[in-house]
């Protein structure tokens, strides 16, 4: 992962929320939810990412990552779904 993404993730809260990996043009590459944002997104920073081969393109293509913090995991699930539908 790029150093810029590592810097961004360091400031993420460790509560529930939704994260969005973006390419250099600002297009969403991947939207995900997490009970612990910082911990989850950091899992992508390890060599080999989180182990899912389908997400290796995120490691190559991501230029930045954004998040939206929420109060509960249930809110994260609903927000993730809403963001995915809006970005289609």
PEDA-V590469 format. One record per backbone hydrogen bond with DSSP energy under -1.0 kcal/mol. NH is the residue of the N-H (numbers start at 1). CO is the residue of the C=O. If there is no record, write none. Layout:
nh->NH co->CO
nh->NH co->CO
This chain:
nh->6 co->2
nh->7 co->3
nh->8 co->4
nh->9 co->5
nh->10 co->6
nh->11 co->8
nh->12 co->9
nh->17 co->34
nh->18 co->68
nh->19 co->32
nh->20 co->66
nh->21 co->30
nh->22 co->64
nh->23 co->27
nh->26 co->23
nh->29 co->21
nh->30 co->21
nh->32 co->19
nh->34 co->17
nh->37 co->15
nh->38 co->13
nh->40 co->36
nh->41 co->37
nh->42 co->38
nh->43 co->39
nh->44 co->41
nh->45 co->42
nh->49 co->46
nh->51 co->48
nh->55 co->52
nh->56 co->53
nh->58 co->55
nh->60 co->56
nh->61 co->57
nh->62 co->58
nh->63 co->22
nh->64 co->22
nh->66 co->20
nh->68 co->18
nh->70 co->16
nh->76 co->72
nh->77 co->73
nh->78 co->74
nh->79 co->75
nh->80 co->76
nh->81 co->77
nh->82 co->78
nh->83 co->79
nh->84 co->80
nh->85 co->81
nh->86 co->82
nh->87 co->83
